Amino acid sequence: MKRYLVFVALLGLGFGACKKEQPSKPDQETVDSSKYAIIDGTKYEIDILKAKMAKFFGLEKDVIGYSPENQSLYLKGYTGEYKLVDMISTLNTIKL
């Protein structure tokens, strides 16, 4: 009987010492790459970046296109791209 009580006590202590498991959080949230770009851990809205690029060039916003595969902006009808990684410091200085 004494062994049974010791076993129950140890079993109770064993379960009491366990921590409750926290549900795992995904490392990165799912982001719609056509609306947002993540650069250096910061999430940017593409429409705002396009508006800032248009202001930088003195053009209308609808002239600026976005390529989610390359994370770059481009001028429609022209060749060449502007990678957001390279342009983000400049775009951050532009006020709308």
C-alpha positions in Angstrom: 0.0 0.0 0.0 2.8 2.4 0.9 4.5 1.7 -2.5 1.2 2.4 -4.2 0.9 5.8 -2.5 4.5 6.7 -3.3 3.9 5.7 -6.9 0.8 7.9 -7.1 2.6 10.8 -5.5 5.5 10.6 -7.9 3.2 10.3 -10.8 1.3 13.4 -9.7 4.6 15.3 -9.2 5.8 14.1 -12.7 2.7 15.5 -14.4 2.7 18.6 -12.3 6.2 19.5 -13.4 5.5 19.3 -17.1 5.0 22.6 -18.9 2.0 23.1 -21.1 2.9 23.0 -24.7 2.6 26.2 -26.7 1.1 25.9 -30.2 3.9 26.4 -32.7 3.8 29.7 -34.7 4.8 29.7 -38.3 8.2 31.4 -38.8 6.7 33.7 -41.4 3.2 34.7 -42.0 1.7 34.1 -45.4 2.0 37.3 -47.4 0.3 38.0 -50.7 3.4 38.8 -52.9 1.3 40.8 -55.3 0.3 43.3 -52.6 3.3 43.2 -50.2 7.0 42.8 -50.4 9.2 41.8 -47.4 12.6 43.5 -47.6 15.1 43.0 -44.7 12.3 41.8 -42.5 10.1 44.8 -43.1 6.7 44.4 -44.9 6.0 47.1 -47.5 2.8 47.7 -49.4 3.4 47.6 -53.2 0.9 50.3 -54.0 2.8 52.7 -51.7 6.2 51.8 -53.2 4.8 52.3 -56.7 3.4 55.7 -55.7 6.8 56.7 -54.3 8.6 55.5 -57.4 6.2 57.5 -59.6 6.8 60.6 -57.6 10.5 60.0 -57.8 10.3 59.9 -61.6 7.6 62.6 -61.9 5.2 60.1 -63.5 1.7 58.7 -62.9 1.4 55.7 -60.6 -0.2 53.5 -63.3 3.0 53.7 -65.4 4.9 51.8 -62.7 4.7 48.0 -62.8 5.8 45.4 -60.2 7.5 42.0 -60.7 6.9 39.8 -57.6 9.3 37.1 -58.9 12.2 39.6 -58.9 10.8 42.0 -56.3 11.4 44.9 -58.6 9.6 47.9 -60.0 9.8 48.8 -63.7 8.5 51.5 -66.0 5.8 50.0 -68.4 7.0 50.1 -72.0 10.7 50.3 -71.1 13.3 47.7 -70.5 15.1 47.5 -67.2 14.1 46.9 -63.6 14.7 48.6 -60.3 15.3 46.0 -57.5 13.5 47.0 -54.3 16.4 45.8 -52.2 18.6 48.5 -53.9 15.9 51.2 -54.1 14.3 50.8 -50.6 16.5 53.3 -48.8 15.7 56.0 -51.5 12.0 55.1 -51.5 11.8 55.4 -47.7 12.9 59.0 -47.9 10.1 60.0 -50.3 7.0 61.5 -48.6 3.6 61.1 -50.3 
